[in-house]
């Protein structure tokens, strides 16, 4: 009788575990941390699972291929996040269903395959010259677009007037990739647009030449 009771208990326990799995009591997230500009993996980045109270329940580091995988039992909402140095990388976030998320809610009962995108910085200088100056009434301002990752900035730079000429004294940081600069020029009452393209790399200093 005792043996039968033990067997029944084991069967109930096994059924309970199977039911929990079937009902989605566990969560798993896996993917890669990559630089999407060149699809290169980023190793040794910390990936976390945490609860709503920001209590970390699991943590791992990406391997040499940028890969990670974390699983946990689900007791309430669970979120995933990647730690990074904002001085070294510009974080886009988890690339999930056509949007970027800095923190991603991990759905219950399924394996989520999702990559996290972060982009290293390069350096760029500005070289601006009003090569067709018509006098003090000339006005110019500009905005940029990071191709593939943003629309044009929603604002233009401060207007530059007259026979304006400027070259950056020192470079500034910007995420690597290709950019279009849109220059809006008002001259003799007419408005025209000039477009220039520059590619920023992780090494070296790029220069965007804006001649209008």
Buried (B, 14 or more C-beta within 10 A) or exposed (E): EEEEEEEEEEEEEEEEEEEBEEEEBBBBBBBBBBBBBEEEBBEEBBBBBBBEEEEEEBEBEBBEEBBBBBBBEBEEEBBBBBEBEEEEBBBBBBBBEEEBBEEBBBBBBEEBEBBBBBBBBBBBBBEBBBEEBEEEEBBBBBBBBBEEBBEBEEEBBEEBBBBBEEEBEEBEBBBBBBBBBBBBBBBEEEEEEBEBEBBBBBEEBBBBEBEB
